[in-house]
Amino acid sequence: MDHMAMTGTPWLDQPVMLHSSRADTCKLTPEQCAYRHGYWRYWYHADHVFALATVYLFVAIIGVCFVGFYAHRLAPPSIREKTWWRKLVAGARFVAYRRYNVTTIRWRIPSLGVSFLLIVGGIFFLAMTLGPQPYYWPNTRTLSYGSSPPIATRTGWMALACLPFMIILPTKANMIAALTGVSHERLIIFHNWVGWAMFVLALVHTFPFIVFHIWKGDMVNVWNTSVVYWTGVVALIAQAYLQVFSLRSIRDRFYEFFKATHYIAAIVFVVFFFIHCDFRLSSWDYFIATGVLYALSFLYPQIRTYFEFGLSHRATFTMVSDLALKVTIPVDTTWRPGQHMFLRFVHLGVHAFTAHPFTICSMPATRDSPGQSKLVFYVHPRGGITARLANAAAQRPGLSVPVLLDGPYGGVQGRPLYTYNHNLIVACGAGAGLSLPFVMESLLHSAWQTRTGGTGVISKVQVVIATRDTQLVRWYEEALLEYLEENGIEMIPDNLDISIYQTGRPDSEVNSTSKDPERPEEKLDSDNEVVRCLPINIFSGRPDIAMVVRDATLQSGLSVGITACGPGEILKIVQDEAAAAQLRVMSSNTGASEVYLHSEVFS
C-alpha cells in the first residue's frame, strides 16, 4: 500500500485501529495532484473503487441465482404449464447440464452455466486489472507519486474482497447455499476458482512491488526491515500450497494428507494475510465479515450436532458383501432421498476430529410404522477411514461405535422425483445405494395411492444399476423387502423395473459403456429365488446408459425425473442426454415435456 511504514510492535502499526486514516496531503503541482487523485488511481479511495466493486460482482451473481431459484420454486401451476415457461426452464437446465471434456489433457470442463459465471468473473478481473492506467507511477529520482504501483493496489484490494466468499463457499451451512438453493458440495467448484482468482491477483499484486523496489535500489533493505513484505510472502506461499494441492490429480492421490493439512495451511494464510493488511483503510472490514460469516456457518452444524442429535447415537457396521459396508444408525429425524449426512466416528483416532460425508440409502419411518427411523449407508471401502471401518467390521461383525451426526444436506431440489411421470434412476459403482431411497419413496407413494384411491401421478420407476459387486442383488433386495415389511406394503406395483448389470463377472467386458454388438445382453438367474419377490432383472455386461436415458426422454408429452450417481464418465453421458432433451423441449420437438436431472459424483 502507500505511505505507510511498519513501525509498531510486534508486527502491527501503533496504535492499532480499525481503519487507517484517509487524510492526504499532496505536495506535487496542481496538475500532478489532479492526476494522482484520478478515480482509478487514487490510493486512499482504492478500497471503495476496487474492493467494493468485487463485492458487488459476487452479490449480483448470487442475486440473479436467488431470483431464478425462487421464481422456479414459487411459480404457480398456471405459470408452470405455459409453453414459454417450460422453454425458459429447459434453457436454464441446458446450460446447467451440458458440459464438455478436453480428452487430450483429461480436463473436465464445468457445465456451460458454471463456465459462463467463471468467464464473467474472469472478464471482470481482467478488465479491472489491465483496463485502468497507468500500471506504474511515472516516478523519477526526484519525483514520486507514491510507492504503491497502481496495478498492485487494485489487484490487492480485489484479492482481499474475494476472501469472505472463498472462505464460506465450501462450508456445509452457508448463506450462499441457502439463498441460491445450491447445495454446499456443488459450490466447491466456485470455492476452487475464486481461490485461483485470488491467487493470481495476489501474484499480480506482489511482483510490481519487487519491480519498483529493484528500480529504486532498496529491495534488500525493504525486505529486511518491513514486516509487510515477508508476511505477504508467507501468506502467498500458504495459498500456493492450498491451490496446487487442490488440483484433482494431486488431491485424489494425497487426499488424506491434504485433508489433514488443509485447515492448517488455511489458518496460516488468513493470519499472515491479516497482519499483512495492517488495518489499511477498510481492509480489516473484510476479515471481520469473513469471521462472522464463517462463525455462523461453523456454529450452525455444531449446534445441530450437539443439541438436535445429541451424543448418544451409535453406528453399527456390517459387511454385506466383499465390496459393501453397511452402516446403520437409529435416529429420530427426517430426510429426503438423495441427501447425505456427515458422520464423525468418535473412537477412531485422528478420524474423530473430522466429519465424513455419506449418502443416505434409506427412508425415514412413516407415522404408521412401528419402528424407529434408521439412517443406513452402503459404503464402498477404498482407503482411509472407509478401509479402516471395513477391516474392523470384518473382524468384529456387528461392531458398534459412538457417532456424531450433522445433516442432512443436498438432495433433490424442487418437487419430489415421484411427481414426474417417469422416474429414471441410474446408479453405477459405489453410488448404487443412492437408488434405494428413491425406489422406497416410489413404493410408499404407490401404496398410499392404492389405499386411498388417489388419482395423482403414478410414476413409472426405472432403475438401472451397474456394479462389480456380485452380491449386490441380495443385499439390495433385502433392503427393499425390509422396508416393505416395516411399512406394511404387500403388493409390488407394476410400474417398477429394476435392472442390475454385473460388470464384475468374468464374462463382462471391461472399459466399455455400451453393449457388445457381437454378444447380446445375457439375462441371468431368471428363476433365482432371490429375485422373484421384486421385479429385479440381472444382466451381465455394461448398460448402454446413453440409450437408456434417450429412450426415457423421447417419450412424448411425459415429464421425466432423472437421478444419476456414479463416476464422472457416466454422469457426463447422462448429463449430455439430459441436455439434448432440453433442446428438444425448447424447439418443441417430439419428446418429453419436461426433464429434470439430479446427479451425484461417486468413484
LOMIMI-853095 format. One record per residue (C-alpha): residue in one letter; y, z, x. Coordinates in steps of 0.02 Angstrom, whole numbers, padded with zeros to 5 digits, always signed. Layout:
N
AYZX/...
# end
This chain:
603
M+00000+00000+00000/D+00183+00004+00054/H+00298+00128+00139/M+00175+00273+00136/A+00107+00359+00291/M-00035+00482+00284/T+00036+00646+00346/G-00048+00776+00235/T-00193+00888+00274/P-00332+00865+00273/W-00337+00688+00201/L-00202+00680+00067/D-00014+00673+00073/Q+00075+00836+00036/P+00125+00892-00089/V-00015+00817-00192/M+00049+00740-00354/L-00025+00642-00496/H+00090+00493-00463/S+00190+00447-00310/S+00374+00410-00328/R+00436+00238-00382/A+00606+00266-00302/D+00651+00120-00191/T+00796+00086-00075/C+00813-00094-00016/K+00909-00112+00147/L+00899-00302+00152/T+01029-00428+00096/P+01051-00450-00093/E+00958-00617-00088/Q+00815-00541+00012/C+00808-00390-00104/A+00802-00503-00256/Y+00657-00599-00177/R+00567-00436-00134/H+00589-00373-00313/G+00510-00528-00390/Y+00392-00493-00537/W+00235-00547-00444/R+00288-00470-00277/Y+00368-00301-00308/W+00255-00166-00237/Y+00324-00024-00343/H+00276-00112-00505/A+00115-00194-00444/D+00005-00072-00539/H+00088-00120-00704/V+00078-00306-00667/F-00098-00324-00597/A-00199-00168-00641/L-00144-00162-00823/A-00172-00350-00841/T-00351-00323-00783/V-00374-00183-00910/Y-00303-00296-01046/L-00431-00430-00999/F-00577-00310-01021/V-00506-00237-01182/A-00478-00412-01254/I-00658-00463-01218/I-00725-00301-01293/G-00611-00326-01443/V-00674-00502-01477/C-00856-00442-01465/F-00815-00295-01579/V-00740-00409-01712/G-00887-00529-01702/F-01018-00392-01712/Y-00945-00300-01860/A-00896-00459-01952/H-01078-00512-01947/R-01141-00339-01989/L-01024-00307-02135/A-01013-00482-02209/P-01060-00477-02394/P-01209-00579-02457/S-01091-00702-02542/I-01022-00748-02370/R-01189-00745-02280/E-01259-00877-02398/K-01119-01000-02362/T-01167-01151-02256/W-01015-01134-02144/W-01059-00952-02108/R-01238-00995-02062/K-01175-01130-01944/L-01049-01011-01867/V-01183-00879-01837/A-01301-01012-01769/G-01167-01068-01646/A-01143-00891-01584/R-01330-00867-01567/F-01349-01031-01474/V-01232-00976-01335/A-01319-00806-01333/Y-01495-00879-01317/R-01476-01038-01213/R-01496-01015-01027/Y-01536-01122-00876/N-01633-01090-00716/V-01598-01163-00545/T-01778-01182-00489/T-01736-01238-00312/I-01663-01068-00269/R-01756-00969-00403/W-01595-00915-00487/R-01597-00870-00670/I-01426-00913-00740/P-01371-00795-00880/S-01354-00860-01058/L-01211-00977-01100/G-01117-00837-01185/V-01132-00720-01036/S-01091-00863-00917/F-00935-00904-01018/L-00873-00725-01005/L-00908-00723-00818/I-00814-00887-00796/V-00666-00817-00894/G-00664-00665-00780/G-00681-00773-00625/I-00537-00885-00677/F-00429-00733-00714/F-00458-00650-00546/L-00442-00814-00452/A-00278-00856-00538/M-00206-00682-00515/T-00258-00681-00332/L-00208-00854-00274/G-00075-00900-00402/P+00071-00787-00355/Q+00161-00823-00193/P+00177-00777-00053/Y+00013-00712+00016/Y+00102-00628+00162/W+00281-00568+00178/P+00391-00681+00284/N+00415-00541+00409/T+00485-00565+00583/R+00500-00448+00732/T+00669-00392+00665/L+00649-00417+00477/S+00524-00325+00367/Y+00498-00348+00180/G+00356-00225+00183/S+00193-00178+00270/S+00078-00219+00125/P+00039-00406+00109/P+00066-00458-00074/I-00108-00534-00089/A-00183-00370-00028/T-00077-00270-00150/R-00127-00366-00305/T-00313-00377-00263/G-00315-00191-00227/W-00244-00149-00398/M-00360-00269-00488/A-00511-00195-00398/L-00456-00020-00447/A-00435-00071-00629/C-00617-00131-00631/L-00679+00043-00583/P-00689+00126-00757/F-00779-00022-00833/M-00901-00043-00689/I-00947+00142-00694/I-00977+00160-00881/L-01059-00009-00917/P-01234+00045-00860/T-01231+00217-00942/K-01351+00241-01087/A-01223+00303-01213/N-01057+00218-01183/M-00913+00164-01293/I-00930-00020-01249/A-01108-00021-01317/A-01052+00071-01474/L-00908-00048-01507/T-00997-00212-01471/G-01172-00172-01535/V-01245-00225-01367/S-01371-00100-01301/H-01344-00024-01130/E-01486-00119-01045/R-01404-00284-01093/L-01239-00228-01018/I-01316-00204-00846/I-01281-00386-00803/F-01095-00356-00830/H-01105-00198-00726/N-01177-00302-00583/W-01050-00443-00597/V-00900-00328-00618/G-00962-00240-00461/W-00967-00406-00368/A-00792-00450-00430/M-00728-00280-00372/F-00814-00301-00204/V-00739-00473-00172/L-00568-00411-00224/A-00588-00264-00105/L-00629-00382+00038/V-00476-00489-00001/H-00377-00327-00007/T-00442-00273+00164/F-00429-00423+00279/P-00242-00462+00254/F-00203-00287+00321/I-00307-00324+00475/V-00218-00490+00499/F-00048-00408+00475/H-00077-00266+00597/I-00153-00380+00728/W+00003-00487+00714/K+00109-00330+00728/G+00007-00268+00876/D-00034-00094+00812/M-00208-00116+00738/V-00293+00008+00854/N-00157+00138+00833/V-00160+00123+00643/W-00349+00141+00639/N-00342+00296+00750/T-00201+00383+00657/S-00210+00330+00475/V-00341+00404+00359/V-00307+00265+00235/Y-00396+00134+00339/W-00558+00220+00381/T-00579+00296+00207/G-00559+00121+00137/V-00690+00056+00258/V-00814+00193+00210/A-00789+00151+00025/L-00812-00033+00064/I-00974-00002+00160/A-01043+00105+00018/Q-01001-00030-00108/A-01077-00165+00003/Y-01238-00065+00006/L-01238-00049-00184/Q-01205-00233-00211/V-01329-00301-00084/F-01470-00186-00142/S-01435-00235-00323/L-01493-00413-00285/R-01652-00440-00384/S-01760-00493-00236/I-01712-00336-00138/R-01704-00215-00285/D-01876-00261-00351/R-01955-00240-00180/F-01873-00074-00140/Y-01844-00010-00317/E-01895+00172-00290/F-01788+00185-00133/F-01639+00100-00215/K-01651+00212-00368/A-01657+00368-00259/T-01506+00317-00154/H-01404+00226-00286/Y-01314+00381-00351/I-01282+00450-00176/A-01200+00287-00123/A-01101+00281-00285/I-01034+00458-00257/V-00984+00415-00078/F-00897+00259-00140/V-00797+00346-00277/V-00748+00497-00170/F-00684+00395-00023/F-00601+00269-00139/F-00511+00415-00222/I-00448+00481-00055/H-00402+00305-00001/C-00289+00282-00152/D-00198+00447-00114/F-00108+00457-00285/R-00007+00298-00251/L+00090+00253-00407/S-00033+00267-00553/S-00192+00244-00451/W-00268+00413-00496/D-00249+00374-00681/Y-00396+00255-00663/F-00504+00390-00584/I-00458+00508-00725/A-00506+00376-00853/T-00668+00344-00759/G-00709+00529-00751/V-00675+00559-00937/L-00774+00407-00996/Y-00919+00441-00880/A-00923+00625-00926/L-00934+00582-01111/S-01070+00453-01077/F-01165+00577-00971/L-01147+00731-01081/Y-01195+00647-01245/P-01377+00611-01195/Q-01390+00780-01110/I-01335+00867-01269/R-01461+00766-01369/T-01598+00807-01246/Y-01573+00995-01246/F-01506+01028-01421/E-01586+00893-01531/F-01756+00877-01448/G-01767+01041-01353/L-01879+01090-01208/S-02046+01115-01294/H-02114+00938-01302/R-02269+00890-01206/A-02335+00718-01163/T-02523+00683-01167/F-02595+00544-01058/T-02749+00441-01092/M-02812+00285-01002/V-02860+00172-01148/S-02907+00031-01029/D-02903-00009-00844/L-02729-00085-00868/A-02653+00026-01003/L-02599+00207-01004/K-02566+00286-01174/V-02430+00419-01182/T-02419+00522-01342/I-02280+00645-01386/P-02274+00733-01557/V-02093+00739-01612/D-01981+00764-01764/T-01860+00617-01756/T-01843+00438-01816/W-01828+00270-01730/R-01836+00084-01763/P-01955-00050-01697/G-01904-00116-01527/Q-01815+00042-01471/H-01851+00136-01311/M-01842+00316-01252/F-01802+00392-01085/L-01933+00517-01028/R-01913+00647-00892/F-02078+00724-00838/V-02032+00898-00782/H-02180+00938-00668/L-02188+00779-00566/G-02094+00824-00407/V-01944+00715-00368/H-01976+00614-00527/A-01922+00766-00628/F-01742+00727-00582/T-01741+00551-00656/A-01772+00484-00831/H-01879+00330-00852/P-01866+00207-00999/F-02021+00168-01101/T-02032+00057-01255/I-02093+00146-01412/C-02255+00073-01478/S-02270+00171-01640/M-02178+00206-01803/P-02115+00373-01867/A-02215+00459-02003/T-02160+00423-02181/R-02114+00555-02308/D-02285+00539-02391/S-02379+00553-02227/P-02457+00724-02198/G-02446+00714-02010/Q-02306+00731-01885/S-02220+00583-01806/K-02286+00534-01636/L-02198+00438-01501/V-02330+00326-01425/F-02306+00221-01269/Y-02428+00098-01192/V-02383+00086-01009/H-02444-00041-00882/P-02464+00061-00721/R-02387-00027-00573/G-02304+00080-00440/G-02203+00238-00426/I-02212+00358-00572/T-02323+00248-00684/A-02456+00235-00549/R-02449+00422-00520/L-02468+00457-00707/A-02614+00336-00720/N-02704+00418-00574/A-02678+00590-00649/A-02741+00531-00821/A-02895+00451-00743/Q-02940+00611-00651/R-02898+00727-00796/P-02920+00641-00966/G-02804+00716-01096/L-02683+00779-00964/S-02529+00857-01043/V-02363+00892-00956/P-02190+00951-01015/V-02069+00810-01050/L-01884+00795-01092/L-01831+00660-01215/D-01675+00554-01227/G-01651+00417-01355/P-01690+00310-01445/Y-01590+00162-01381/G-01588-00025-01411/G-01692-00110-01544/V-01662-00250-01668/Q-01480-00267-01717/G-01431-00302-01897/R-01560-00312-02035/P-01743-00268-02006/L-01862-00404-01949/Y-01968-00392-02108/T-01821-00455-02213/Y-01844-00629-02138/N-01966-00749-02222/H-02066-00775-02063/N-02089-00645-01926/L-02147-00710-01758/I-02190-00581-01626/V-02228-00647-01452/A-02291-00516-01329/C-02353-00553-01155/G-02405-00448-01007/A-02351-00266-01010/G-02248-00297-01167/A-02398-00314-01283/G-02375-00141-01353/L-02199-00182-01416/S-02276-00287-01555/L-02362-00136-01633/P-02214-00055-01722/F-02161-00223-01795/V-02336-00251-01865/M-02341-00072-01929/E-02172-00092-02013/S-02230-00252-02097/L-02392-00172-02158/L-02296-00025-02230/H-02169-00138-02315/S-02306-00247-02391/A-02399-00093-02454/W-02240-00025-02531/Q-02206-00191-02617/T-02382-00193-02687/R-02372-00013-02750/T-02202-00031-02832/G-02223-00209-02893/G-02068-00259-02795/T-02007-00437-02793/G-01923-00433-02622/V-01961-00543-02473/I-02145-00545-02425/S-02139-00600-02245/K-02273-00691-02152/V-02307-00596-01992/Q-02373-00698-01847/V-02417-00604-01687/V-02458-00695-01525/I-02513-00588-01378/A-02560-00647-01204/T-02639-00515-01092/R-02751-00491-00941/D-02816-00330-01019/T-02986-00374-01091/Q-02992-00205-01178/L-02827-00228-01268/V-02911-00286-01429/R-02997-00119-01451/W-02850-00002-01420/Y-02732-00119-01514/E-02838-00115-01672/E-02870+00071-01655/A-02682+00099-01656/L-02661-00005-01813/L-02810+00072-01903/E-02746+00246-01864/Y-02578+00200-01937/L-02658+00127-02094/E-02761+00284-02119/E-02612+00402-02093/N-02508+00308-02222/G-02646+00278-02349/I-02641+00089-02335/E-02809+00022-02393/M-02777-00164-02408/I-02729-00280-02267/P-02604-00411-02330/D-02646-00594-02316/N-02479-00629-02232/L-02533-00551-02066/D-02605-00655-01924/I-02637-00585-01750/S-02692-00698-01608/I-02738-00619-01441/Y-02757-00733-01290/Q-02856-00656-01148/T-02787-00730-00988/G-02887-00614-00878/R-03056-00688-00920/P-03143-00784-00780/D-03126-00948-00875/S-02939-00928-00903/E-02828-01050-00812/V-02703-00963-00700/N-02516-01000-00696/S-02518-01109-00850/T-02410-01085-01002/S-02489-01223-01106/K-02659-01273-01170/D-02778-01366-01057/P-02797-01540-01134/E-02969-01557-01056/R-03032-01395-01132/P-02996-01350-01314/E-02948-01173-01362/E-03103-01065-01371/K-03112-00933-01506/L-03212-00782-01454/D-03314-00645-01536/S-03281-00701-01715/D-03417-00584-01779/N-03370-00437-01670/E-03362-00277-01774/V-03201-00226-01689/V-03103-00374-01755/R-03170-00381-01933/C-03054-00248-02008/L-02893-00335-01961/P-02853-00521-01951/I-02866-00524-01761/N-02918-00687-01680/I-02964-00685-01495/F-02946-00836-01382/S-02974-00874-01200/G-02832-00955-01104/R-02645-00954-01124/P-02550-00994-01284/D-02427-01137-01294/I-02277-01025-01327/A-02155-01168-01347/M-02263-01248-01482/V-02288-01082-01572/V-02101-01049-01582/R-02060-01229-01625/D-02185-01233-01768/A-02114-01071-01839/T-01933-01129-01831/L-01969-01301-01904/Q-02019-01227-02073/S-01891-01297-02193/G-01775-01177-02282/L-01852-01016-02217/S-01770-00878-02118/V-01862-00837-01958/G-01850-00674-01860/I-01924-00680-01684/T-01963-00538-01565/A-02016-00583-01390/C-02063-00472-01244/G-02140-00520-01080/P-02100-00595-00910/G-01938-00690-00885/E-02026-00857-00882/I-02100-00828-01055/L-01935-00767-01126/K-01849-00922-01058/I-01968-01031-01160/V-01940-00929-01319/Q-01751-00924-01294/D-01741-01112-01267/E-01839-01147-01426/A-01734-01022-01523/A-01576-01105-01456/A-01643-01276-01508/A-01670-01205-01683/Q-01487-01152-01689/L-01436-01332-01653/R-01542-01389-01800/V-01455-01262-01911/M-01283-01319-01854/S-01324-01503-01879/S-01412-01472-02047/N-01573-01550-01984/T-01743-01506-02055/G-01798-01334-02004/A-01769-01150-02035/S-01608-01099-02121/E-01585-00952-02002/V-01666-00900-01838/Y-01641-00730-01757/L-01711-00681-01587/H-01732-00509-01511/S-01801-00512-01334/E-01855-00382-01206/V-01898-00414-01024/F-02065-00348-00960/S-02152-00396-00800/
# end
